[in-house]
Structures are given as C-alpha cells and as structure tokens.
Amino acid sequence: MPAQGTWREADPRQTVERHVPDLNDRELDGEAYDAVVVGAGVIGLTCAWHAAAAGHRVCVVERDRVGAGASGVAAGMLAPVGEAVPGEERLLEQNLKAAKAYPEFVARLESAAGMETGYRADGALHVALDRDEAEELRRRHEQHRSLGLASEWLTPSRCRELEPGLSPSCAGGVLAPDEASIDPRRLLAALAVALEKAGVPIHEGAEVTAALPHEGGMGGVRLADGREIHARWTVLAAGAWSAAKWLPDEGRPAVRPVKGQVLRLRGRPGSLPCSRIVASERVYMVPRADGELVVGATVEEQGFDDSVTAGGVLELLREAFRALPDIAELELVEASAGLRPATPDNLPLAGRGSVDGLIVATGHFRNGVLLAPAAAEAVVEAMVPERVTA
Ligand SMILES: Cc1cc2nc3c(=O)[nH]c(=O)nc-3n(C[C@H](O)[C@H](O)[C@H](O)COP(=O)(O)OP(=O)(O)OC[C@H]3O[C@@H](n4cnc5c(N)ncnc54)[C@H](O)[C@@H]3O)c2cc1C
C-alpha cells in the first residue's frame, strides 16, 4: 500500500495501485503543457481531471505513487457537521457546499472511470459514553442548531436502536443525517483510471526539485533526474510538502504537516459493529460495504514524522472499544499514519499563487477528500486565459 508510515502492507485487494495503469514510459522531457500538477493525492488528481475536462492539456507528476500522501490513509468522511468548529464558519460554509455537490461529482467520476468509489450517504451518529461527554455533546448540539445544521438529539435507547452494537454505557447521541463517506483508495483509483481515459499522464517516481523561471514567474518544473516540463501553469498540490524549498520564496504557502494515525479493521461485509459513521469524543468509526471499518484518527503536531506509534494505536483501539465493544472481534489489517496539510487559519488555499504561473491547491487539512472537487473548480477557474496577468 503506497501510504505514509504503514506498519503492514495493506490487503492487496484494497490497494490503489492495482488499478493504476503504468504511465511512466511516456515521453516527458521537454514536453509543454497548459498545466503540470505536482502531487498525485486526491487534490492533484481531481484538479487534473477537471482541468482536462475543461479542455486543458495536463500532466501529473508524483515523486512516489498515487495516494502516497495523506489521501491514501484518509478515512473518507464527508462530514461538515462532525467537523464544525466554532469560529470556523467560513470553512463550515465551504464544507456544506462541497457535501451538497458531492453526489454529482461521484456520479460523474464513477461513470467516467467505470468503477465504484464506495460513496455512502448513511449519516453519522455522534455518541457520548458518560455523563461528562453527554454534557459536552449537548453543547455541540446547541452549536449545530445555532448554525442551522441538521442535527438531532437522541436518547441512549434511541441511539442503541439505530446502532445495536453501541456500548450499554451510551449516554446520548446526536444524529447528523446528511453526513456521508467514500473510500478514498477507491476514489484515487477511479480518478487515476478517469485520467488515463482522458489521456492525462500520471508520472510516478517523478520528484519536482526546481521551478523553471519564466518572465519573472514560473514556467513549469524540473525533476530530480533533470527532465523539464514546461507549462503555463504549475498546480501545487503537494499536500503537507507544499511549503517546499524548490518554490520561489514568495510562492511558498504557509502549510505545515499535522500527523494522523488511523487503523483499518476487517469483518464480514454487512455485519460490522456499526452501519453508519459512529463518532465519540475521541475517535470515529467509518464502515464500508466491503467489510472494512476505519478507526481514526489522532491529531499530532510532530513535523514530518509519520511513524505509527504504540500509543496512537492503543488510544484508537481503546476508544473504539469503549464505543463499539464488538470491534474486538474484527481483524486488525493495517495501522498507518498520514500528514494533513494544515494552514494557520485551517482554511484551504485554492487559486492563483503569488508568483505568476503558479496555482496553489493545498492546505485542505482535515477535509481534503470532501473539498477536492471544490478545489478543482477553483483551480480551473484560475486557469481561464483572459484572467492571465501580463
Ligand atoms: C488520518 C487521516 C484521516 C483523514 N480523514 C479525512 C476524512 O475523513 N475526510 C476528509 O475529507 N479528509 C480527511 N483527511 C484529510 C485528507 O486526507 C487531506 O486533506 C487530503 O488527503 C490532502 O490531499 P492532497 O492531495 O493535498 O495531499 P496528499 O494526499 O498528501 O498528496 C500530496 C502528494 O504530493 C506528493 N509530492 C510532494 N512533494 C512532491 C514533489 N516535490 N514532487 C512530486 N510530488 C510531490 C506527495 O508524494 C503526495 O503524494 C484525513 C487525513 C488523515 C491523515
């Protein structure tokens, strides 16, 4: 599995790369494109797909493999309500808009790729597991209501009616009926196939090490092996590595890595301990139709360290077990860690950079899977020729 910091290779049936065609033999050196996209995570691939659909000639360069960054480990929640934080109303607005538009994006992509992405709109149940947590959850529920979000308070018995696998200690819950989820690995695979069908090359093992200067701005990138790709636009979709030294100083966005550890468990399809997203104060569980249950996630300021730690795994398992005791019966398939690209105000960056020729699509922090189509729209808008500055 091509993700960061993984202690065990993932089930090969689940990997991204089994779907990704080998495109590395394509001619690249000296090629001229409308846009070169740096990074083959969910943001870069979605931007490339939208740009190609808008008629642009595009290629993607990825130093590792498709999904090697945060996108390959993400849980795939499409959950504006669960992610709502007081003071982040602008982000909430973007997340709500993105969630509303997601089904249409999924339908288009699945039809273009001829593959399913594991999209499910089953809602999310946030649960409190003791009296203190119930008070805190009540406060969050009031906030939801004051923000006009779909959020319903449920008694413990109603919670257990909806999710019989919940611990008897459940002290109440909040149902967010509009939340959804997707399998990010299937999403990445579908994007790679859709790009292949659209004739967009994805070059894996192609690390960008320099910007090509052009008339005071940028005119493409140079790779570690010396090859050059000339492009009117360089789309920076390098995730947590976006504040890279290869960019001109003034073009470097303020993005830092925030580590997240996550577990993948496996049970029989259709008989997992929960049937929708279940979230407690400290963890969330995301069930998939194929029998996978994702348990996430830690939030750690550890720089570029992406190791899986015993403490991280312990915390995730302990808290997941508190909510859904039957997880103890599931197979532990994988523990991995990824680096979320975070900005100082937690808002994503998508649009023209401060250097001519540079477009940024980064900083999507906890919501990159949800916000990828919105980022792609902003990037394509920034590529409109009449808006080009001299
Ligand atoms: C544990 C965890 C759980 C998450 N859960 C969710 C969730 O439920 N819902 C949600 O919406 N979001 C979630 N996120 C956040 C989401 O994963 C990220 O916001 C999103 O994946 C960012 O995508 P990206 O394409 O910007 O970055 P990445 O996926 O990190 O991709 C960046 C790519 O750029 C490449 N790259 C970097 N530098 C270079 C270079 N110089 N040359 C070539 N290539 C380069 C990297 O190798 C990498 O593949 C989660 C994140 C984590 C870590």
The ligand as a Gaussian input file, in Angstrom:
#p B3LYP/6-31G(d) Opt

LIG

0 1
 C       -5.593000      10.004000       9.317000
 C       -6.283000      10.961000       8.386000
 C       -7.654000      10.893000       8.218000
 C       -8.293000      11.791000       7.356000
 N       -9.641000      11.667000       7.180000
 C      -10.284000      12.516000       6.334000
 C      -11.668000      12.389000       6.105000
 O      -12.311000      11.529000       6.710000
 N      -12.263000      13.252000       5.228000
 C      -11.564000      14.220000       4.559000
 O      -12.165000      14.973000       3.778000
 N      -10.231000      14.358000       4.755000
 C       -9.584000      13.534000       5.626000
 N       -8.252000      13.675000       5.852000
 C       -7.541000      14.789000       5.211000
 C       -7.170000      14.447000       3.785000
 O       -6.550000      13.190000       3.771000
 C       -6.223000      15.504000       3.236000
 O       -6.742000      16.802000       3.402000
 C       -6.017000      15.251000       1.728000
 O       -5.678000      13.903000       1.512000
 C       -4.937000      16.149000       1.178000
 O       -4.751000      15.762000      -0.159000
 P       -3.540000      16.320000      -1.003000
 O       -3.686000      15.759000      -2.362000
 O       -3.456000      17.794000      -0.813000
 O       -2.234000      15.755000      -0.252000
 P       -1.569000      14.323000      -0.305000
 O       -2.546000      13.234000      -0.396000
 O       -0.617000      14.277000       0.854000
 O       -0.781000      14.311000      -1.674000
 C        0.330000      15.131000      -1.917000
 C        1.235000      14.369000      -2.866000
 O        2.268000      15.239000      -3.316000
 C        3.422000      14.470000      -3.496000
 N        4.585000      15.365000      -3.519000
 C        5.029000      16.150000      -2.512000
 N        6.121000      16.838000      -2.901000
 C        6.353000      16.483000      -4.192000
 C        7.365000      16.858000      -5.146000
 N        8.343000      17.730000      -4.842000
 N        7.320000      16.293000      -6.380000
 C        6.338000      15.413000      -6.721000
 N        5.376000      15.025000      -5.836000
 C        5.381000      15.556000      -4.596000
 C        3.407000      13.518000      -2.311000
 O        4.236000      12.386000      -2.513000
 C        1.936000      13.194000      -2.198000
 O        1.593000      12.004000      -2.889000
 C       -7.557000      12.784000       6.670000
 C       -6.174000      12.833000       6.828000
 C       -5.535000      11.921000       7.669000
 C       -4.036000      11.977000       7.795000

